[in-house]
Amino acid sequence: MKTKLFAVLFLAISNALLLDTVESVFGNASDKQFIYGKLTTTDGNTYKGQIRWGNEEAFWFDFFNSTKMENDNLKWLSKSEEQALKGKDKSSYSWLGVKNSSNWNYSVGTVHVFACQFGDIKSIQVKKNERVFVSFKNGKQYELQGGSNDIGAQVQVSDPDLGVVKLDWHRIDKIEFMDTPSDMESVFGEPLYGVVKTIRGEFEGYLQWDHDERLTKDVLNGRSVDGEMEIEFGKIKSIERSHNGSKVTLRSGRSIELRGSNDVDSDNRGIIVSTPNYGRVDITWEEFEKMEIHENASGSKLTYSDYKGSKEIRGVVSTFENKNHSGRIIYDLDETYQLEMLDGSSNNVDYFLPFSVIKSIEPKNRKESLVQLKNGEKFILSDKVDVSENNDGVLVFGPDDKPIYVPWSNIKNISFE
């Protein structure tokens, strides 16, 4: 059976959130999907141009990850409801392969993972101790701290006068995001786009190898029988998992067996496939079989102004007591806006989906939930806090804006607007 979630998701590109035009990925110098903005330093110096987060994030659909240090939503719970949440062990959750060993304590506030696409962010104000204030297009703001290598990263900006400037995190005061000029040429390379074949099916979209390389100028490292090699991804046609490494086939027709680095062996952190504004999947090395990079592929290209996920999460929560509660929803006592992500796993593949694309969630048992997207796609997700018994439940704010708390164990179904 051919499982092509992200191929299916492309059928929903007629949605008003997406662009009407579909263009070739390669050879498009005026691509507006690259991150662009102005960086101001602690001394007041400014640099404006194309932005790349370290050697990783480069597109508006890439994720910015951190953690929320406080949870003000706990104030809506009674003492007995808060007491019922104590003792939950969320210390082993992972986000994009990064384990968190925090000691969760509900009496002082719960630390929650945060992620959104760069296209939903208006600005990032950098503070001390790995703290940031992230402002969204709807005027709301989150205080975040640490939680991933996105905080503390060296940020690259292609300044028209100076070339690529690599700014250390402690030198940055503020980053303001803005529309990418239509005449801008990417200095970091073009996107990688194609198909990833797994043991159970295929996924099509924008590619991210080893959680890192995603541009044609990025390099694949490995060792052949003749020595060390560094190959630009723009020259690669496919990568196929072999016994102790990978078989790399070039566009020229040459094939090389590589091993000896986390790029090409079992230390690979995973292969990510993204569909702009519709989330991503993260495929483990154990599940991976082959990645084919298309030279002239079609893919949705969202500009900065196309990201509109900053609306509040709203819908109807149905309970096992045969009650329906409708209004504004705070999911898992945490996620408030449609730009935030729901995550879950299926068959060694992790799914990360913005709430804006989700139609409904139905808990099936202690570990699994049935998730239906607005395009009709359905699948069972498990293993993560968002879709299991470790979910903290939801708050529903009705017309009087007074919340009703529904624990996860009492949720029959959630339908989203």
N, C-alpha and C positions, 0 to 999 in steps of 0.2 A: 504494500500500500504506500502511496506516495504522499507524505505529509509535507505540505508546503504552506505553512501558516502565513509566511510573509509574502508568498506569491499571491495567496488569497487576499491578504490585506491590501495589496496593490489595487485590487478591484474596487476598493472603497475610496480611491483617490478622487472620485468625483465629489467627495465631501467638500463642503465650502471651505474647510480649513486648508485644503490642499491646492496646489497650483493647477491650472488648466493645461499647461504645456508640459510635455515630456520630451526631454532632450537626451542626446548622447552624453554619457558620462565622460568619456575621454575626449580631449581636444577642444574643450570649451573653456576659453580663456576668460570669459566674462561671467563666470559662475558666481551666483550670489549666495550660495549655501555655506560659504566659509565664514568663520567667526571674524568679526570686525569690530573695532572700537578704539577708545582712547584710554591710555594708561597715564595716571598722574602719580608722580613719586612723592616721597615724604618731603622732598626739597622743593616741590612745585614744578618740576620738569614734566613735560608732557610728550607722549609718543602716540601717534595715531596710525593705524593700518591694520593689515591682516594679523590675526592673533592665533597662536598655537600654545596650548597649555602644556608646558614641559615639552616632551617629545610625543605627546599623545593627542588629546582632544583638539580637533581642528574644525568641526562642523557644528552648525546650530543644532543638529539632532544628537550630538554627543551629550553625555551625561555629566553634570556637576554633582559630586557626592560629598556629603559631610554628615554631621549628626546634630540633632536638636538637643540642647543641653537642659531645657526645662519643658515641662508639660503642664501648662496652665489648665488643661482640660480636666485634671484630677479634681479641681475645686467643685465640679458639678456632681461628684459622686458622694453618696452617703458614707459614713464611717464603715458600715457593714459591707457596702459594695467595694470600697477600697481595701478592706481587710480581706475580702475574697480574692483579690488580685495578688496579694502578697504570697511569696513563695514560688511564684512562677519562675522558671529558669529559662531566660532568653540569652544566656551567655554564649551559646554556641551558634548563633545565627551567622550567616555569611552574606556579604554583599559584593557581587562581582568577584568572588574568590578571596575576599579579604575577611578573615575571621575577626570577630570582636569578642574580647574577653572581659568586657565591663561587668561590674557587679551591679545588677539591677536592684534598685531599692525604691519601692513605690511610696514609701513614707516621705521621701525627699524629692520625688519627681523622677519620671522614667526617661531614660535616654533613648531616642528613636533615630533610626537611620533616615536620612533625607537624600533624595535624588530628584533631579528634574533635568529637562533638556536646556542647553544654553540659550536656545531661542526664546525661552520664557522669562529670562532674567533681564532686568533693566540695568542694574549696577551691582557691584560688589565693593563694599567698604572694608578694608583690611584693618584689623585691630591687633592688639598684642595677644600672646599666648594662644596662637592658632585660632583666634576668634575672627569671625567675619559677620557683617550685616549684609544680607542678600535682599535686594529690593526687586519686586516683580512689577510687571506691566500694569497690574491692577492697583498699584500703590501700596500693597501690603509688604511686610518685611519680616524676615526670619533672622534670629540670631543663631549662628551655627558655630561649631568648634571642632576642628580636627576631623577624624573619622575616615580619612582617605588621603592619598597622595595629591589630591587636588588642592588641599590646603598646605601651603608651604612650598608649592612647586615653583620652579623657575618658569616665568611666562615670557614667551617670545612674541615680539611685535615687529612687523615689517614696516619700518618707517621709510617713506619715499626718499628722504634725504640721506639717511644713515644706513639703510639696509636693515638686516635683521638684528634687532637689539634684544639681548637676553637679560631680563630683569630678575634679580633675586627677590624672593618673596618679601623679605624685610624692608626692601626699598619701595615697595608699592603701597600707595595710600588708597587709591581708588581705581576701579576699572569700570568704564561706562561703555555699554554695548549700543551699537547703532547699525542702521542698514548698510549692507555691503555695497559699495559702488558697482554699477553694472560693468564698468570698464576695468575693474581690478583683475590682475593676473596673479594667480597663486604662485608664491615663491617656494612652497613646500611640496608641490606636486599635486596630481589630480586624485580623486577618490578611487578606491578599489571597490569594484562591484562585481557580483557574480553569484555562484551557487555553491553551497556547502552540502555535500552528501554525507549522511550519517547512516548508522546501522539500520535505523527505522524509517528514514525518509530524507527529504531535501528541504533546504531553506534558501530563499533567494533575497538578495538585498545588498546593502553596502557592507563591506567586509572589514573586519578588524582582527588581525592575526596576533595570537599570543597576548591579547588584551592591549595591544600596543600599535603595531604597524597598520596603517590605514590609508597611506598615500603612495603614489607611484615612485616617489623618490626615497621612501623608506627602504631599509636594507634587511634582507634575510641573511642570518649568519649560520654557518655550519662548517663541517669539515668533511671533505671528500677523501678518497684514498691518496690523493696527491697533495692535500694540504688545506689550509684555511681558505674559506671563500666568503665574500660579501656580495650578494646579488640584489640589485634594485628590483622592487616588486613590479615596476613597470615593464620589466623584461620577462616576467614569469607568466606562464600560461596556466599551470596547475601545480598543486602540491598534494601528494598522496602519501598517506601513512604507510610505512613499511615496517619490517620486523624490529629494527633497532633505530629507526630514524625516519627519513622521508625521501620519497622520490620526487625531484623537482624537474618539471618540464618547462623549457623556455619557449618563447614565441618563435625562436629561430629553428626549433625542432630538436635541439639537444636536450638530453636527459642526464641528470646527475643524482647520485645517491649521497645524501648528506646526513650527518649525525654529529654528536658531540656538543650540542648547544640546546638551550631550552626553546629555541625557535623550531627545532626539527625533531625533538624526541618527547618522551613522556613527561618531561618537566614543563612542557608548554602549558600555559595557564588557561587556555581555552580560545575558541574562535567565536567571535561575536558577529551576528548578522543583524543589521538595523534597517528598519523601515521608518523614514522620517515621520515624526508626529504619531507613530503607531507603536513605538517601543522597539524592543530588541529581544533576541534570544542569545544565550551564552552556552556554547556546546563544549562539553568536556573532551579531552583527548581520547578517552576511552570510547566515546560515542562517535568520534570523528573518523571519516574514511577518506574524503577527498574534497579539495577546494578548487574550483575552476574560476579563474578571473576572466571576465569578459572584456574584450578590447573595445567593442562598440555596443554597449548595453543601454537599455532604457531604464531610467529610474526617476522617481519623483524628486524634484528639487525645490525645497522650501526656502523662501527668503526669511529674513528676520521678522518682517511684519506679518508673516503667515502663522506665527505661533500665537494661539489664542486660548491656551489652556489654563488661564488664571481665574476662571470662574469657580465659584464654590461648588463643592460636591452636593448634589441634591437628589432626592429620590424617595422611595417608599421601603420601609423595613417591615416585613411580615414576620410574626412570631408564632411559636408553637401554641401560644394561648389564643390564637385566632384573632390577634389584634394587628392593625396596620397603622404605622406611624409615618407620616410624610412630612417632608421639609428639608431643611439644610442638615447634612450628615457630616459628622466627624468620624472617620473610619479608623478602627483600631485605637481609638482615643488619640489619634495623631493626625492622619491625613485629612486636610481641610479643603484643598483645591484640586481641580481636575488635572493640573500639571504634575501632581505627585504620582508616584509609581506603586502599583501592586506587583508583588513578586511571588513566584511559585515555581515548582519544578515538575517535570514530567520526563521520565525515561532519560535521566542524565543530561537534560537540557533545562536551563533556568530561563524563565520568562520574566520580562520586565515591561509592564504595560501601564501607560498613563490612564488615570481614571476617566479621561475624556473619551476613550474608545470602548469602555466596558458598559454593557447593557445590564447584566445581572450577575450576582454571585449567590450560589446556593450551597451551603455546607452539607456535605454528604455523610461524613463521619468525623472522628476525632482528628484525622490527619489530612483529609482531602476536601476540596470544594470544586463544584462545577462552575466554570467561568464562561459566560457567553459574551462575545463582542457584538458591537452594534452592526457589524457586517454579517452576522449570522453564525460565525465560527464558534464552535463549542469545544472545550477540552477540560479534562480533570487536572488540577494543579494540587501539589502537596508539598510537604517538607518545610515550608516557610511559615513565619509568624502570620503573615497576612491571610493565609488560607487554612489555618489549622486551629486547634483548640488553644494555642498560645495567643491567639488574637485577643486583645483586651476588650472587645465589644465595641459598640457604636453609641454615639450620642445623636439624637434626632431633635432638631429645634423646630417646633411647630410655628403656627401663626403668631402666637404670643411670645415667641423667641425664648421660651423656657424649655430646657432640654429634658428629654426622656432617655434614660440610660437603658440599653438593651445588652445584656451579656451575650457573648458569642454562643453559649450553649442554648440560648433561647431564640436564636435567629433561624428562621425557616428559609427566608429568601430576602435578598436586597435587589430592588430594581432601581436603576439610575436613570435620571432624566437625560 
